[in-house]
Amino acid sequence: MQARTAIRLLSSAILSLLLLGCASTEEIMRTNADPLEPYNRVMFQVNDGIDRAVLTPLARGYMFIAPQPVRTGVGNFFGNLEDVVTVANDLLQLKFHQALEDTTRVVYNTSFGLVGLFDVATPMGLPKNNEDFAQTLGYWGVGEGYFLVLPLLGPSTTRDVWGIYPDRFLDPLQLDAVGLADSARFSLAALELVDTRASILEAQDRLGEPLDPYAFQRDAYLQLRRNLVFDGNPPQPSFDLDDLEEEMDPPAAD
C-alpha cells in the first residue's frame, strides 16, 4: 500500500505545485536542510530509471487499452479502500466528526457505489479526506525529520517511514478475513500502482522536465505533507530580521 500511496501523494504534490507556483517552494527551501541529499539523489536516480523502464510504459499501455470510465472506476475502488485507513486515523487524531463523515463515505460508496466503483458520496456533500498514520504522528507533535528517498517506494521522511506498517495493517486487502489469495492481493496492488501512475502522466507531460527533478520532487512532497498534517494551514516560516539585515549589509571596509 505504501508504494501506491507514495505515487498518489506525489501526484497530488505535482498538481499542487502547478496550481500554487514556486513561492511556497522557495519558502520550503529556506527552512529545510537536506543532509541525506547525496544518498537521496542516488536512490532517486535508481527509482527514476525503474519508473522510466517499467512503470511509465505500463501506465501508457494501460491508458491505451482502458477507457477513461474504466480507469475512473478503478481509481474509485481503491480510493474507497483508502478511506478505511483514513477513518482509523481520523479516530487516532480525535477528529470524530470527520471520522463519521468518512465512515459514511465508505458505507455509501461500498453499497450504493458497487464496492466503490462509483463515488456517490462526494456529490452528496461528503468530500474525500486524506489521513494516514504518519500524519497522525505529525498531529501529535512528532517532527517530520529528514527527507528520505526509499528504494522503489519513492519520497518519504524519517517520520513517514514509521507509518508504513500501521497503514498496511489497516489496508482491507491485507486482512485475512477478506479471504484473498496472495496472488489476488498482488494483482490488485499491481493494478492500483499502474492506475495511480497513469493518473499523473498527463500532468507530467504538461509540466515537462524540471531543471532539477530531484529538488522538484522533494519540495513538492514536503509541501504536500505539511499541508496534510496541518489540514491546509501549515505554520509559516519565521525569519530573524537581524540576520536578514546582516546578509543585506556588506561588511565595512577596513
ChimeraX commands (.cxc) that place a marker at each C-alpha (Angstrom):
marker #1 position 0.00,0.00,0.00 radius 0.5
marker #1 position 2.87,2.37,0.74 radius 0.5
marker #1 position 4.12,2.32,-2.85 radius 0.5
marker #1 position 0.67,3.15,-4.15 radius 0.5
marker #1 position 0.23,5.88,-1.55 radius 0.5
marker #1 position 3.63,7.40,-2.36 radius 0.5
marker #1 position 2.76,7.76,-6.03 radius 0.5
marker #1 position -0.68,9.13,-5.20 radius 0.5
marker #1 position 0.88,11.71,-2.85 radius 0.5
marker #1 position 3.44,12.66,-5.45 radius 0.5
marker #1 position 0.63,13.08,-7.97 radius 0.5
marker #1 position -1.19,15.49,-5.65 radius 0.5
marker #1 position 2.06,17.28,-4.88 radius 0.5
marker #1 position 2.85,17.85,-8.55 radius 0.5
marker #1 position -0.64,19.19,-9.19 radius 0.5
marker #1 position -0.45,21.45,-6.14 radius 0.5
marker #1 position 2.83,22.97,-7.32 radius 0.5
marker #1 position 1.32,23.55,-10.75 radius 0.5
marker #1 position -1.54,25.44,-9.11 radius 0.5
marker #1 position 0.37,27.27,-6.38 radius 0.5
marker #1 position 3.53,28.18,-8.23 radius 0.5
marker #1 position 7.05,28.43,-6.86 radius 0.5
marker #1 position 6.72,30.89,-3.97 radius 0.5
marker #1 position 5.79,28.28,-1.39 radius 0.5
marker #1 position 8.55,26.02,-2.67 radius 0.5
marker #1 position 11.11,28.77,-2.08 radius 0.5
marker #1 position 9.86,29.07,1.49 radius 0.5
marker #1 position 10.38,25.34,1.96 radius 0.5
marker #1 position 13.93,25.55,0.65 radius 0.5
marker #1 position 14.78,28.43,3.02 radius 0.5
marker #1 position 13.63,26.42,6.03 radius 0.5
marker #1 position 14.88,22.92,5.21 radius 0.5
marker #1 position 18.24,21.26,5.10 radius 0.5
marker #1 position 18.66,18.03,3.19 radius 0.5
marker #1 position 21.51,16.26,4.98 radius 0.5
marker #1 position 20.76,12.95,3.22 radius 0.5
marker #1 position 20.90,14.55,-0.24 radius 0.5
marker #1 position 23.90,12.55,-1.56 radius 0.5
marker #1 position 22.18,9.24,-0.81 radius 0.5
marker #1 position 18.76,10.59,-1.82 radius 0.5
marker #1 position 19.95,11.69,-5.25 radius 0.5
marker #1 position 21.46,8.27,-5.97 radius 0.5
marker #1 position 18.29,6.46,-4.89 radius 0.5
marker #1 position 16.18,8.97,-6.83 radius 0.5
marker #1 position 18.13,8.10,-9.99 radius 0.5
marker #1 position 17.62,4.38,-9.35 radius 0.5
marker #1 position 13.88,4.81,-8.80 radius 0.5
marker #1 position 13.58,7.11,-11.79 radius 0.5
marker #1 position 15.31,4.57,-14.00 radius 0.5
marker #1 position 12.90,1.85,-12.89 radius 0.5
marker #1 position 9.97,4.18,-13.41 radius 0.5
marker #1 position 11.03,5.09,-16.94 radius 0.5
marker #1 position 11.83,1.48,-17.88 radius 0.5
marker #1 position 8.85,-0.27,-16.27 radius 0.5
marker #1 position 6.11,1.82,-14.68 radius 0.5
marker #1 position 5.72,4.55,-17.31 radius 0.5
marker #1 position 5.43,2.11,-20.27 radius 0.5
marker #1 position 2.95,0.01,-18.30 radius 0.5
marker #1 position 0.93,3.13,-17.41 radius 0.5
marker #1 position 0.82,4.32,-21.02 radius 0.5
marker #1 position -0.24,0.86,-22.18 radius 0.5
marker #1 position -2.93,0.81,-19.51 radius 0.5
marker #1 position -4.24,4.19,-20.66 radius 0.5
marker #1 position -4.31,2.90,-24.24 radius 0.5
marker #1 position -6.38,-0.21,-23.52 radius 0.5
marker #1 position -8.57,1.06,-20.66 radius 0.5
marker #1 position -11.04,3.85,-21.46 radius 0.5
marker #1 position -11.42,6.74,-19.03 radius 0.5
marker #1 position -14.66,5.40,-17.38 radius 0.5
marker #1 position -12.86,2.15,-16.56 radius 0.5
marker #1 position -9.87,4.00,-15.10 radius 0.5
marker #1 position -12.19,6.21,-13.07 radius 0.5
marker #1 position -13.93,3.15,-11.64 radius 0.5
marker #1 position -10.61,1.53,-10.75 radius 0.5
marker #1 position -9.41,4.70,-9.03 radius 0.5
marker #1 position -12.71,4.99,-7.12 radius 0.5
marker #1 position -12.46,1.36,-5.96 radius 0.5
marker #1 position -9.02,1.78,-4.45 radius 0.5
marker #1 position -9.89,5.23,-3.14 radius 0.5
marker #1 position -12.73,3.63,-1.20 radius 0.5
marker #1 position -10.28,1.20,0.40 radius 0.5
marker #1 position -8.03,4.12,1.35 radius 0.5
marker #1 position -10.99,5.75,3.08 radius 0.5
marker #1 position -10.96,2.84,5.56 radius 0.5
marker #1 position -7.40,3.78,6.54 radius 0.5
marker #1 position -8.48,7.42,6.75 radius 0.5
marker #1 position -11.28,6.58,9.18 radius 0.5
marker #1 position -8.88,4.81,11.55 radius 0.5
marker #1 position -6.51,7.77,11.54 radius 0.5
marker #1 position -9.41,10.21,11.98 radius 0.5
marker #1 position -10.15,8.43,15.26 radius 0.5
marker #1 position -6.49,8.40,16.32 radius 0.5
marker #1 position -6.43,12.17,15.76 radius 0.5
marker #1 position -9.69,12.64,17.69 radius 0.5
marker #1 position -11.38,14.05,14.57 radius 0.5
marker #1 position -14.69,12.42,15.41 radius 0.5
marker #1 position -16.89,14.47,13.09 radius 0.5
marker #1 position -14.58,13.79,10.16 radius 0.5
marker #1 position -14.46,10.10,11.13 radius 0.5
marker #1 position -18.26,9.98,10.97 radius 0.5
marker #1 position -18.26,11.61,7.53 radius 0.5
marker #1 position -15.55,9.30,6.21 radius 0.5
marker #1 position -17.31,6.24,7.62 radius 0.5
marker #1 position -20.48,7.34,5.86 radius 0.5
marker #1 position -18.45,7.71,2.64 radius 0.5
marker #1 position -17.25,4.11,2.94 radius 0.5
marker #1 position -20.76,2.80,3.64 radius 0.5
marker #1 position -22.38,4.70,0.76 radius 0.5
marker #1 position -19.66,4.01,-1.79 radius 0.5
marker #1 position -19.40,0.34,-0.83 radius 0.5
marker #1 position -23.15,-0.25,-1.02 radius 0.5
marker #1 position -24.70,2.20,-3.47 radius 0.5
marker #1 position -21.43,2.69,-5.36 radius 0.5
marker #1 position -20.99,-1.04,-6.06 radius 0.5
marker #1 position -17.98,-1.78,-3.79 radius 0.5
marker #1 position -16.60,1.67,-4.54 radius 0.5
marker #1 position -16.56,1.60,-8.34 radius 0.5
marker #1 position -18.75,4.73,-8.27 radius 0.5
marker #1 position -18.15,7.67,-5.95 radius 0.5
marker #1 position -21.67,8.50,-4.86 radius 0.5
marker #1 position -20.58,10.13,-1.59 radius 0.5
marker #1 position -18.81,13.21,-2.98 radius 0.5
marker #1 position -21.89,14.55,-4.83 radius 0.5
marker #1 position -23.80,14.03,-1.57 radius 0.5
marker #1 position -21.54,16.54,0.19 radius 0.5
marker #1 position -19.08,14.07,1.72 radius 0.5
marker #1 position -15.67,15.14,0.35 radius 0.5
marker #1 position -12.76,12.73,0.33 radius 0.5
marker #1 position -10.20,13.27,3.09 radius 0.5
marker #1 position -6.64,12.02,3.35 radius 0.5
marker #1 position -5.27,10.80,6.67 radius 0.5
marker #1 position -2.53,8.25,7.33 radius 0.5
marker #1 position -0.51,7.14,10.35 radius 0.5
marker #1 position 2.42,9.43,9.54 radius 0.5
marker #1 position 0.01,12.37,9.60 radius 0.5
marker #1 position -1.28,11.07,12.92 radius 0.5
marker #1 position 2.27,11.16,14.29 radius 0.5
marker #1 position 2.62,14.73,12.99 radius 0.5
marker #1 position -0.72,15.67,14.54 radius 0.5
marker #1 position 0.61,14.60,17.95 radius 0.5
marker #1 position 3.79,16.60,17.53 radius 0.5
marker #1 position 6.30,14.19,16.02 radius 0.5
marker #1 position 8.62,16.17,13.73 radius 0.5
marker #1 position 8.95,15.23,10.08 radius 0.5
marker #1 position 12.68,14.62,10.36 radius 0.5
marker #1 position 14.78,14.44,7.21 radius 0.5
marker #1 position 13.62,14.00,3.64 radius 0.5
marker #1 position 14.32,10.42,2.57 radius 0.5
marker #1 position 14.01,8.62,-0.77 radius 0.5
marker #1 position 13.10,4.97,-0.21 radius 0.5
marker #1 position 14.04,2.21,-2.66 radius 0.5
marker #1 position 11.09,1.66,-5.03 radius 0.5
marker #1 position 8.68,3.45,-2.66 radius 0.5
marker #1 position 9.96,6.93,-3.51 radius 0.5
marker #1 position 9.77,10.17,-1.48 radius 0.5
marker #1 position 9.27,10.00,2.26 radius 0.5
marker #1 position 10.63,11.42,5.50 radius 0.5
marker #1 position 12.14,9.74,8.52 radius 0.5
marker #1 position 8.78,10.25,10.26 radius 0.5
marker #1 position 6.71,8.94,7.35 radius 0.5
marker #1 position 8.66,5.68,7.37 radius 0.5
marker #1 position 7.00,4.83,10.67 radius 0.5
marker #1 position 3.60,4.99,9.00 radius 0.5
marker #1 position 4.30,2.19,6.51 radius 0.5
marker #1 position 3.40,-0.82,8.63 radius 0.5
marker #1 position 0.38,0.61,10.52 radius 0.5
marker #1 position -1.25,1.76,7.26 radius 0.5
marker #1 position -0.50,-1.59,5.65 radius 0.5
marker #1 position -2.06,-3.33,8.65 radius 0.5
marker #1 position -5.24,-1.27,8.16 radius 0.5
marker #1 position -5.43,-1.95,4.41 radius 0.5
marker #1 position -8.61,-4.02,3.87 radius 0.5
marker #1 position -6.92,-6.05,1.14 radius 0.5
marker #1 position -4.34,-7.26,3.65 radius 0.5
marker #1 position -6.87,-8.59,6.16 radius 0.5
marker #1 position -7.04,-12.38,6.38 radius 0.5
marker #1 position -10.80,-12.11,6.96 radius 0.5
marker #1 position -11.21,-10.89,3.37 radius 0.5
marker #1 position -10.03,-14.26,2.18 radius 0.5
marker #1 position -7.98,-13.11,-0.78 radius 0.5
marker #1 position -5.23,-15.34,-2.08 radius 0.5
marker #1 position -1.75,-13.87,-2.17 radius 0.5
marker #1 position -1.84,-13.87,-5.98 radius 0.5
marker #1 position -5.07,-11.84,-5.94 radius 0.5
marker #1 position -3.59,-9.33,-3.47 radius 0.5
marker #1 position -0.52,-8.94,-5.65 radius 0.5
marker #1 position -2.61,-8.47,-8.80 radius 0.5
marker #1 position -4.81,-5.83,-7.17 radius 0.5
marker #1 position -1.77,-3.99,-5.76 radius 0.5
marker #1 position -0.12,-4.02,-9.20 radius 0.5
marker #1 position -3.32,-2.72,-10.81 radius 0.5
marker #1 position -3.59,0.21,-8.42 radius 0.5
marker #1 position 0.10,1.01,-8.79 radius 0.5
marker #1 position -0.23,1.22,-12.57 radius 0.5
marker #1 position -3.56,3.08,-12.39 radius 0.5
marker #1 position -2.13,5.66,-9.98 radius 0.5
marker #1 position 0.98,6.10,-12.12 radius 0.5
marker #1 position -1.21,6.63,-15.16 radius 0.5
marker #1 position -3.19,9.33,-13.35 radius 0.5
marker #1 position -0.18,11.68,-13.23 radius 0.5
marker #1 position 1.15,11.14,-16.73 radius 0.5
marker #1 position -0.94,13.93,-18.20 radius 0.5
marker #1 position 0.23,16.39,-15.52 radius 0.5
marker #1 position 3.83,15.35,-16.06 radius 0.5
marker #1 position 3.56,15.73,-19.82 radius 0.5
marker #1 position 2.09,19.20,-19.38 radius 0.5
marker #1 position 4.75,20.23,-16.88 radius 0.5
marker #1 position 7.73,18.97,-18.84 radius 0.5
marker #1 position 11.08,18.06,-17.32 radius 0.5
marker #1 position 12.08,20.27,-14.34 radius 0.5
marker #1 position 15.61,21.65,-14.28 radius 0.5
marker #1 position 16.29,19.62,-11.15 radius 0.5
marker #1 position 13.79,16.72,-10.94 radius 0.5
marker #1 position 15.08,15.59,-7.56 radius 0.5
marker #1 position 14.67,19.01,-5.93 radius 0.5
marker #1 position 11.25,19.41,-7.53 radius 0.5
marker #1 position 10.05,16.07,-6.15 radius 0.5
marker #1 position 11.47,16.83,-2.70 radius 0.5
marker #1 position 9.87,20.26,-2.47 radius 0.5
marker #1 position 6.54,19.05,-3.83 radius 0.5
marker #1 position 6.42,16.15,-1.39 radius 0.5
marker #1 position 7.38,18.21,1.67 radius 0.5
marker #1 position 4.89,20.94,0.78 radius 0.5
marker #1 position 2.05,18.47,0.38 radius 0.5
marker #1 position 2.83,16.56,3.57 radius 0.5
marker #1 position 2.91,19.73,5.64 radius 0.5
marker #1 position -0.40,20.85,4.20 radius 0.5
marker #1 position -1.91,17.46,5.05 radius 0.5
marker #1 position -0.53,17.31,8.59 radius 0.5
marker #1 position -1.76,20.84,9.39 radius 0.5
marker #1 position -5.03,20.46,7.46 radius 0.5
marker #1 position -4.11,23.09,4.90 radius 0.5
marker #1 position -2.72,25.61,7.40 radius 0.5
marker #1 position 0.98,24.84,7.88 radius 0.5
marker #1 position 2.98,27.20,10.10 radius 0.5
marker #1 position 4.63,29.99,8.17 radius 0.5
marker #1 position 8.43,30.16,8.21 radius 0.5
marker #1 position 9.83,32.79,10.53 radius 0.5
marker #1 position 12.81,34.93,9.67 radius 0.5
marker #1 position 15.22,36.68,12.01 radius 0.5
marker #1 position 15.26,40.34,10.92 radius 0.5
marker #1 position 18.71,40.88,12.46 radius 0.5
marker #1 position 20.16,38.01,10.41 radius 0.5
marker #1 position 18.43,39.36,7.31 radius 0.5
marker #1 position 19.91,42.81,7.83 radius 0.5
marker #1 position 23.39,41.31,8.27 radius 0.5
marker #1 position 23.01,39.48,4.96 radius 0.5
marker #1 position 21.89,42.66,3.17 radius 0.5
marker #1 position 24.51,44.99,4.66 radius 0.5
marker #1 position 28.00,44.37,3.30 radius 0.5
marker #1 position 30.82,44.29,5.89 radius 0.5
marker #1 position 32.52,47.59,6.46 radius 0.5
marker #1 position 35.75,48.13,4.55 radius 0.5
marker #1 position 38.94,48.23,6.63 radius 0.5
marker link #1:1,2 radius 0.2
marker link #1:2,3 radius 0.2
marker link #1:3,4 radius 0.2
marker link #1:4,5 radius 0.2
marker link #1:5,6 radius 0.2
marker link #1:6,7 radius 0.2
marker link #1:7,8 radius 0.2
marker link #1:8,9 radius 0.2
marker link #1:9,10 radius 0.2
marker link #1:10,11 radius 0.2
marker link #1:11,12 radius 0.2
marker link #1:12,13 radius 0.2
marker link #1:13,14 radius 0.2
marker link #1:14,15 radius 0.2
marker link #1:15,16 radius 0.2
marker link #1:16,17 radius 0.2
marker link #1:17,18 radius 0.2
marker link #1:18,19 radius 0.2
marker link #1:19,20 radius 0.2
marker link #1:20,21 radius 0.2
marker link #1:21,22 radius 0.2
marker link #1:22,23 radius 0.2
marker link #1:23,24 radius 0.2
marker link #1:24,25 radius 0.2
marker link #1:25,26 radius 0.2
marker link #1:26,27 radius 0.2
marker link #1:27,28 radius 0.2
marker link #1:28,29 radius 0.2
marker link #1:29,30 radius 0.2
marker link #1:30,31 radius 0.2
marker link #1:31,32 radius 0.2
marker link #1:32,33 radius 0.2
marker link #1:33,34 radius 0.2
marker link #1:34,35 radius 0.2
marker link #1:35,36 radius 0.2
marker link #1:36,37 radius 0.2
marker link #1:37,38 radius 0.2
marker link #1:38,39 radius 0.2
marker link #1:39,40 radius 0.2
marker link #1:40,41 radius 0.2
marker link #1:41,42 radius 0.2
marker link #1:42,43 radius 0.2
marker link #1:43,44 radius 0.2
marker link #1:44,45 radius 0.2
marker link #1:45,46 radius 0.2
marker link #1:46,47 radius 0.2
marker link #1:47,48 radius 0.2
marker link #1:48,49 radius 0.2
marker link #1:49,50 radius 0.2
marker link #1:50,51 radius 0.2
marker link #1:51,52 radius 0.2
marker link #1:52,53 radius 0.2
marker link #1:53,54 radius 0.2
marker link #1:54,55 radius 0.2
marker link #1:55,56 radius 0.2
marker link #1:56,57 radius 0.2
marker link #1:57,58 radius 0.2
marker link #1:58,59 radius 0.2
marker link #1:59,60 radius 0.2
marker link #1:60,61 radius 0.2
marker link #1:61,62 radius 0.2
marker link #1:62,63 radius 0.2
marker link #1:63,64 radius 0.2
marker link #1:64,65 radius 0.2
marker link #1:65,66 radius 0.2
marker link #1:66,67 radius 0.2
marker link #1:67,68 radius 0.2
marker link #1:68,69 radius 0.2
marker link #1:69,70 radius 0.2
marker link #1:70,71 radius 0.2
marker link #1:71,72 radius 0.2
marker link #1:72,73 radius 0.2
marker link #1:73,74 radius 0.2
marker link #1:74,75 radius 0.2
marker link #1:75,76 radius 0.2
marker link #1:76,77 radius 0.2
marker link #1:77,78 radius 0.2
marker link #1:78,79 radius 0.2
marker link #1:79,80 radius 0.2
marker link #1:80,81 radius 0.2
marker link #1:81,82 radius 0.2
marker link #1:82,83 radius 0.2
marker link #1:83,84 radius 0.2
marker link #1:84,85 radius 0.2
marker link #1:85,86 radius 0.2
marker link #1:86,87 radius 0.2
marker link #1:87,88 radius 0.2
marker link #1:88,89 radius 0.2
marker link #1:89,90 radius 0.2
marker link #1:90,91 radius 0.2
marker link #1:91,92 radius 0.2
marker link #1:92,93 radius 0.2
marker link #1:93,94 radius 0.2
marker link #1:94,95 radius 0.2
marker link #1:95,96 radius 0.2
marker link #1:96,97 radius 0.2
marker link #1:97,98 radius 0.2
marker link #1:98,99 radius 0.2
marker link #1:99,100 radius 0.2
marker link #1:100,101 radius 0.2
marker link #1:101,102 radius 0.2
marker link #1:102,103 radius 0.2
marker link #1:103,104 radius 0.2
marker link #1:104,105 radius 0.2
marker link #1:105,106 radius 0.2
marker link #1:106,107 radius 0.2
marker link #1:107,108 radius 0.2
marker link #1:108,109 radius 0.2
marker link #1:109,110 radius 0.2
marker link #1:110,111 radius 0.2
marker link #1:111,112 radius 0.2
marker link #1:112,113 radius 0.2
marker link #1:113,114 radius 0.2
marker link #1:114,115 radius 0.2
marker link #1:115,116 radius 0.2
marker link #1:116,117 radius 0.2
marker link #1:117,118 radius 0.2
marker link #1:118,119 radius 0.2
marker link #1:119,120 radius 0.2
marker link #1:120,121 radius 0.2
marker link #1:121,122 radius 0.2
marker link #1:122,123 radius 0.2
marker link #1:123,124 radius 0.2
marker link #1:124,125 radius 0.2
marker link #1:125,126 radius 0.2
marker link #1:126,127 radius 0.2
marker link #1:127,128 radius 0.2
marker link #1:128,129 radius 0.2
marker link #1:129,130 radius 0.2
marker link #1:130,131 radius 0.2
marker link #1:131,132 radius 0.2
marker link #1:132,133 radius 0.2
marker link #1:133,134 radius 0.2
marker link #1:134,135 radius 0.2
marker link #1:135,136 radius 0.2
marker link #1:136,137 radius 0.2
marker link #1:137,138 radius 0.2
marker link #1:138,139 radius 0.2
marker link #1:139,140 radius 0.2
marker link #1:140,141 radius 0.2
marker link #1:141,142 radius 0.2
marker link #1:142,143 radius 0.2
marker link #1:143,144 radius 0.2
marker link #1:144,145 radius 0.2
marker link #1:145,146 radius 0.2
marker link #1:146,147 radius 0.2
marker link #1:147,148 radius 0.2
marker link #1:148,149 radius 0.2
marker link #1:149,150 radius 0.2
marker link #1:150,151 radius 0.2
marker link #1:151,152 radius 0.2
marker link #1:152,153 radius 0.2
marker link #1:153,154 radius 0.2
marker link #1:154,155 radius 0.2
marker link #1:155,156 radius 0.2
marker link #1:156,157 radius 0.2
marker link #1:157,158 radius 0.2
marker link #1:158,159 radius 0.2
marker link #1:159,160 radius 0.2
marker link #1:160,161 radius 0.2
marker link #1:161,162 radius 0.2
marker link #1:162,163 radius 0.2
marker link #1:163,164 radius 0.2
marker link #1:164,165 radius 0.2
marker link #1:165,166 radius 0.2
marker link #1:166,167 radius 0.2
marker link #1:167,168 radius 0.2
marker link #1:168,169 radius 0.2
marker link #1:169,170 radius 0.2
marker link #1:170,171 radius 0.2
marker link #1:171,172 radius 0.2
marker link #1:172,173 radius 0.2
marker link #1:173,174 radius 0.2
marker link #1:174,175 radius 0.2
marker link #1:175,176 radius 0.2
marker link #1:176,177 radius 0.2
marker link #1:177,178 radius 0.2
marker link #1:178,179 radius 0.2
marker link #1:179,180 radius 0.2
marker link #1:180,181 radius 0.2
marker link #1:181,182 radius 0.2
marker link #1:182,183 radius 0.2
marker link #1:183,184 radius 0.2
marker link #1:184,185 radius 0.2
marker link #1:185,186 radius 0.2
marker link #1:186,187 radius 0.2
marker link #1:187,188 radius 0.2
marker link #1:188,189 radius 0.2
marker link #1:189,190 radius 0.2
marker link #1:190,191 radius 0.2
marker link #1:191,192 radius 0.2
marker link #1:192,193 radius 0.2
marker link #1:193,194 radius 0.2
marker link #1:194,195 radius 0.2
marker link #1:195,196 radius 0.2
marker link #1:196,197 radius 0.2
marker link #1:197,198 radius 0.2
marker link #1:198,199 radius 0.2
marker link #1:199,200 radius 0.2
marker link #1:200,201 radius 0.2
marker link #1:201,202 radius 0.2
marker link #1:202,203 radius 0.2
marker link #1:203,204 radius 0.2
marker link #1:204,205 radius 0.2
marker link #1:205,206 radius 0.2
marker link #1:206,207 radius 0.2
marker link #1:207,208 radius 0.2
marker link #1:208,209 radius 0.2
marker link #1:209,210 radius 0.2
marker link #1:210,211 radius 0.2
marker link #1:211,212 radius 0.2
marker link #1:212,213 radius 0.2
marker link #1:213,214 radius 0.2
marker link #1:214,215 radius 0.2
marker link #1:215,216 radius 0.2
marker link #1:216,217 radius 0.2
marker link #1:217,218 radius 0.2
marker link #1:218,219 radius 0.2
marker link #1:219,220 radius 0.2
marker link #1:220,221 radius 0.2
marker link #1:221,222 radius 0.2
marker link #1:222,223 radius 0.2
marker link #1:223,224 radius 0.2
marker link #1:224,225 radius 0.2
marker link #1:225,226 radius 0.2
marker link #1:226,227 radius 0.2
marker link #1:227,228 radius 0.2
marker link #1:228,229 radius 0.2
marker link #1:229,230 radius 0.2
marker link #1:230,231 radius 0.2
marker link #1:231,232 radius 0.2
marker link #1:232,233 radius 0.2
marker link #1:233,234 radius 0.2
marker link #1:234,235 radius 0.2
marker link #1:235,236 radius 0.2
marker link #1:236,237 radius 0.2
marker link #1:237,238 radius 0.2
marker link #1:238,239 radius 0.2
marker link #1:239,240 radius 0.2
marker link #1:240,241 radius 0.2
marker link #1:241,242 radius 0.2
marker link #1:242,243 radius 0.2
marker link #1:243,244 radius 0.2
marker link #1:244,245 radius 0.2
marker link #1:245,246 radius 0.2
marker link #1:246,247 radius 0.2
marker link #1:247,248 radius 0.2
marker link #1:248,249 radius 0.2
marker link #1:249,250 radius 0.2
marker link #1:250,251 radius 0.2
marker link #1:251,252 radius 0.2
marker link #1:252,253 radius 0.2
marker link #1:253,254 radius 0.2
view
